[in-house]
Amino acid sequence: MWELLAGSILAYFEVTKKQRSQNNTLNLILPSIGLLLIGHSILFFNDKMFHPSFFTLSPIIGVCLIIWFSNNNELITKILSTKLFVGIGLISYSLYLWHYPIFAFFRIYASGLPILSLFYDKILISILVIFFSLISYFFIEKPFRRKDIKFKRLLKLLLFKTLFIIIFIIFSFYSKGFEFRIPLEIRQDLIKKMSFVNIYDPIYRNCFAKFNYKTDKFCKDTNFKKNIYIFGDSRSAYLLSDLKPKVNNKNFNLNIYSVINGALNFSNTPLHNYLINNLLKIKNSIIIISGAYNVPGMEFNFLEKIRDFDDLFKKIRKNNNQVIFIQPLPVPHYHPYSSSEASMRLISKIKKNTIKDMKFKKEDYYLSLKHYISFKNEINKKFKNIYFLNVEDLFCDIYFCYVIKNGYILFNDSIHPSGFTSKLINDLIMKEIEKIELKSN
């Protein structure tokens, strides 16, 4: 709104003053400065910058300077008055409307492509956007500007188009995106191999992503007598949607204590202390602990905190709890498909069975686990109620760990498990729960 207001203020002053700037010196200098401000924003702005903010003033002030101080004797005005730029201005509204869907679908289509290929493809789709914009301008915009078009005729046309769009949306929704266009056997294979965790699932969204420990209450089950609690960060949250029905099926409640930055690491922050305090209130239950402990450059040193873990596990044991501690997952250095859950090229590769395996050395994974392995051995000597869940066989063979194996995508991105591997991890958790149940009986 404030960007539109900036233009409105310029228009108001021009209407009231009947003219723009008459200062010849400023007219010669300020349009060039305006162009520099716009160029600066194009070259140096990125997704990390806040918007709106003071940074956003740069291109807006630049545009205002060009508009207000433009003059026939000044170079920038002469360049922007050429037929090419005037033509772009004429079709700019169509460009604005067309670029978004075309670039959005291209991003879905091109997920995981090499940079060079993306560069040439973007040139091609830019030409495509201009082509459609020209058609829109000449066959839609210009005809609709005619004053002799009757309002009733226009209204009928708009109602017909609106009705068509609504019917199309309803049909798309109930046909699940026209899934019948892909044969059932291929569709089932795609679901397995392309199984990304759905971060819009209500459990993930409401119990993790939107959770604020200062204002919200943890998501708890109350349907059964036996309880399972899951503590951790997003790695544990990626297990939730599949884990909940599995534990409920075994007559366990799933109580979710997974929060953003919630890995149990004794960081002495308000959030971490809050989690520990809640953990110590739990009795006669199974506690699952998972977290991103081996992110490159941020590997957690378990041995430095072993006394804290030792003290925690003693208190947990006194409350008659059992702990399942999930081994830190392998961390791939690169993931080609993490930016999109629905890359059309990826779907095509899976259908044609041409998707390539992607792997990294297992020794690199073990290097990131060196503190964890020593920690695990020390804890196993002291406690019988702490079960360390080994997940490396899901991702690794003797020599390599895989990001993609036999066409199956094992990671959602460079840190989190995919939907496919989340289910496999949960199957291991359920086996561990069965062992705990047998021992307790």
C-alpha positions, -999 to 999 in steps of 0.1 A, spaced: 0 0 0 28 24 9 45 18 -25 13 27 -43 9 57 -20 44 70 -31 31 71 -67 -2 86 -56 17 115 -39 37 122 -70 5 122 -91 -12 146 -65 17 171 -67 17 170 -105 -20 176 -106 -19 205 -81 13 221 -95 4 214 -131 40 204 -137 69 183 -124 104 196 -114 116 226 -132 151 226 -117 174 218 -146 204 207 -125 183 183 -105 166 171 -137 200 161 -151 214 144 -120 186 127 -101 172 104 -127 206 87 -130 207 84 -92 172 68 -94 184 43 -119 214 34 -97 191 28 -67 169 5 -88 200 -13 -102 214 -17 -67 182 -34 -56 183 -58 -85 219 -68 -80 222 -69 -42 187 -77 -27 180 -113 -17 155 -134 1 171 -127 35 163 -90 34 132 -79 53 103 -67 32 88 -42 38 117 -24 55 141 5 49 158 -16 22 126 -15 2 129 23 0 158 20 -24 139 10 -56 108 30 -46 128 62 -42 147 54 -74 114 51 -94 101 83 -78 133 102 -87 130 91 -124 93 100 -126 95 134 -110 128 146 -124 126 131 -159 132 156 -186 136 155 -224 171 168 -222 183 141 -198 199 107 -210 179 83 -187 146 99 -199 157 95 -235 165 59 -230 133 51 -212 114 70 -240 126 47 -267 101 24 -284 115 -7 -267 109 6 -232 76 23 -240 64 -10 -255 74 -29 -224 55 -3 -204 24 -9 -225 24 -47 -220 37 -44 -183 3 -53 -168 1 -85 -189 37 -92 -181 28 -89 -144 -1 -113 -147 17 -139 -169 51 -141 -153 39 -155 -120 22 -188 -131 47 -195 -158 77 -190 -135 60 -209 -107 53 -239 -129 88 -238 -142 102 -239 -107 82 -271 -101 92 -285 -134 129 -277 -131 136 -287 -95 171 -303 -94 183 -292 -127 219 -279 -132 224 -241 -131 235 -238 -167 203 -256 -179 182 -234 -157 198 -203 -173 189 -212 -208 155 -224 -198 148 -191 -181 157 -172 -212 132 -194 -231 104 -189 -207 111 -151 -205 105 -151 -243 73 -171 -237 61 -146 -211 66 -117 -235 48 -136 -263 17 -143 -242 18 -107 -228 17 -93 -264 -13 -115 -272 -30 -104 -240 -24 -68 -247 -36 -68 -283 -65 -93 -280 -77 -86 -244 -65 -53 -230 -71 -31 -260 -105 -46 -270 -117 -42 -234 -108 -6 -233 -133 2 -260 -161 24 -247 -188 8 -269 -187 -25 -251 -220 -30 -233 -218 -37 -195 -243 -66 -197 -222 -83 -224 -191 -78 -202 -209 -91 -171 -221 -123 -189 -186 -130 -201 -171 -125 -167 -198 -147 -150 -192 -175 -176 -154 -174 -170 -158 -174 -132 -182 -203 -134 -158 -222 -156 -129 -216 -132 -150 -227 -101 -161 -259 -119 -124 -266 -129 -112 -261 -93 -139 -284 -78 -132 -311 -104 -94 -308 -98 -99 -311 -60 -122 -341 -61 -101 -359 -88 -70 -353 -66 -52 -333 -93 -65 -355 -122 -46 -385 -108 -64 -408 -132 -39 -395 -159 -12 -418 -143 -18 -456 -143 -24 -470 -108 7 -491 -106 30 -462 -116 11 -439 -92 18 -463 -63 54 -466 -72 57 -428 -74 41 -424 -40 67 -446 -25 98 -433 -43 88 -396 -41 74 -397 -6 82 -363 9 70 -355 44 38 -333 42 47 -303 63 11 -291 58 -2 -321 77 -24 -308 106 -3 -327 132 30 -312 119 15 -278 114 -4 -274 147 17 -294 171 51 -284 158 55 -256 133 29 -232 149 37 -243 185 49 -216 209 59 -229 243 51 -196 260 15 -196 250 5 -230 237 0 -264 254 17 -295 241 -4 -318 219 -15 -347 241 -35 -379 236 -59 -391 263 -76 -421 246 -54 -448 261 -38 -457 295 -2 -461 282 18 -431 270 46 -423 246 63 -389 246 84 -376 217 110 -349 224 132 -332 199 133 -308 169 122 -310 133 137 -344 128 113 -358 154 85 -337 140 90 -354 105 80 -387 122 48 -375 137 21 -379 110 30 -416 104 40 -424 140 7 -413 157 -16 -438 140 10 -466 146 13 -460 183 -25 -454 187 -30 -488 170 -10 -504 198 -31 -486 224 -6 -459 232 -11 -421 234 14 -400 215 22 -368 234 42 -344 213 70 -323 229 88 -316 197 95 -279 190 117 -258 167 153 -259 181 141 -284 206 169 -309 204 179 -319 240 214 -305 243 214 -287 277 219 -253 261 205 -236 293 180 -216 273 144 -208 285 130 -232 259 154 -260 268 149 -257 305 111 -257 299 114 -290 280 136 -306 307 112 -295 334 83 -311 315 104 -343 308 111 -348 345 73 -348 352 67 -379 331 62 -412 348 57 -448 337 60 -440 300 82 -444 269 102 -413 259 115 -409 223 144 -385 218 155 -373 184 174 -343 171 197 -328 144 229 -334 164 253 -337 134 247 -308 111 280 -300 93 299 -274 112 275 -276 142 282 -312 153 270 -317 189 297 -330 213 278 -356 234 308 -362 256 309 -326 268 274 -330 281 276 -366 292 272 -357 329 240 -338 321 226 -367 302 237 -390 330 219 -370 356 188 -367 333 187 -405 327 190 -412 364 159 -391 371 140 -406 342 148 -441 355 135 -431 390 102 -422 374 100 -457 358 104 -444 322 120 -461 292 140 -440 266 144 -446 229 172 -424 217 173 -422 179 208 -422 163 217 -390 144 209 -394 107 235 -392 79 237 -356 66 241 -353 28 261 -324 15 237 -318 -14 201 -328 -22 189 -323 -58 152 -325 -52 146 -308 -19 131 -276 -33 100 -293 -47 77 -321 -37 62 -323 -72 90 -318 -97 75 -329 -130 110 -338 -143 115 -360 -112 82 -377 -118 92 -383 -154 126 -398 -144 109 -422 -119 84 -433 -145 112 -440 -170 134 -455 -142 162 -431 -151 167 -414 -117 203 -419 -106 214 -431 -72 232 -404 -51 256 -413 -23 284 -402 -1 312 -420 18 301 -438 50 333 -428 67 322 -391 65 290 -402 84 310 -420 110 332 -390 115 301 -370 125 292 -398 149 325 -401 168 312 -383 199 278 -400 197 293 -435 196 315 -429 227 285 -414 245 263 -443 236 289 -468 249 292 -450 282 255 -447 287 249 -484 279 273 -493 307 252 -475 333 216 -478 322 194 -506 311 164 -485 303 180 -464 275 176 -480 240 197 -465 212 179 -469 179 203 -477 151 190 -462 118 222 -463 96 211 -495 78 182 -476 64 205 -451 47 239 -469 43 256 -501 31 291 -511 39 309 -482 21 283 -456 13 253 -437 26 226 -428 1 205 -397 -6 187 -416 -34 189 -454 -37 172 -476 -63 150 -447 -73 138 -441 -37 144 -406 -23 156 -411 13 158 -375 24 133 -347 23 162 -322 21 198 -322 33 188 -327 70 155 -344 73 142 -379 64 118 -383 35 83 -397 41 95 -431 29 124 -433 54 103 -417 82 80 -447 79 109 -470 81 123 -452 112 89 -455 128 88 -492 120 120 -496 140 106 -475 168 75 -498 169 98 -529 171 117 -513 200 84 -505 217 74 -542 214 107 -552 230 101 -528 259 66 -541 263 78 -578 264 104 -570 290 79 -551 312 55 -580 311 
